Amino acid sequence: MPHPQRLSSLAAALLLAALTPAAQAEKVGADKTVTNKAAATQNRIVIQINEDDAKKWHAVLGNIRNIQADLGKDRVKIAVVVIGHGLGMLDIESLSASDVQDAIATGVEFLACGNSLKAQQVDAADLVEGVKVTPAGYVELMRRQQQGWAYLRP
C-alpha cells in the first residue's frame, strides 16, 4: 500500500498541473488591461502593397491606425513592404505622402523594394523621408513570415 505522504504529494502536484493553464488564462478587464504574460508579447504584422491605388492606400493607412489603437502602438510592430507600382504612393509628391510620414512617426516601418526601384528607375531620395529600402521585397516578406510576423495583403 502506497505511503499516505506520497499520495498527498502526488495529488498536490496533479492539482497544481491542472490549475496552471487556468491561472495563465487571459483576463481582460473593462479597461482592456491584459494580465496574461503571453498576451503581453509583441505583435508583428507585415503588410504587402503592390498597387498605386489611392483608395487602397487610404484603407491600409486607416487599418494601421485601427490596429495601433486596438493593440496599443507600443504592443505592435507594423512593417509595410511596397513592391512594383505601389512605389508611386511613397513618392514625396504623392497624395499619401503626409499620411505615410504620420505613420512613420508612430513607428510604422515602410520598406521599398530595391528591385522595383531599379526597374522603375526611381531614386530612393525621391521617397518620403524615413522610408527604408530592402534589396528584394518578396524576400523581405518571406523572411518576416519565417520570423513569425503575421502577413496581410489587402
C-alpha angles and dihedrals in degrees: 000000000000119000112261092229091055090049093052091047091050092047091050091050092049092048091050091049091049093049097044097082090047091050090052095047116125114263118194118185129201088273090056091244109160116213098182113104092213092052090054091065121116116274116215127195128180117195124198121210123181102159133090090215117135093201092054092046091049090051093047093049089049091050090051091053090048092050091050091047093050099042100026123252091256092052100055135054115204126191123183114201111200118201135176118340091002088079089080090072091057092057112119089236096049124115090243096051096101092046090050089050090050091051091049089052089058092053102268112145118220117196123189118206109248092207090055091048090055094044092051094038092236119158114225088223088069092062127095111282111266097031110131126212122229118194094235123013097205092049089051090053092048093049094049092049089050087053090055101263115152110242124222129180111178 
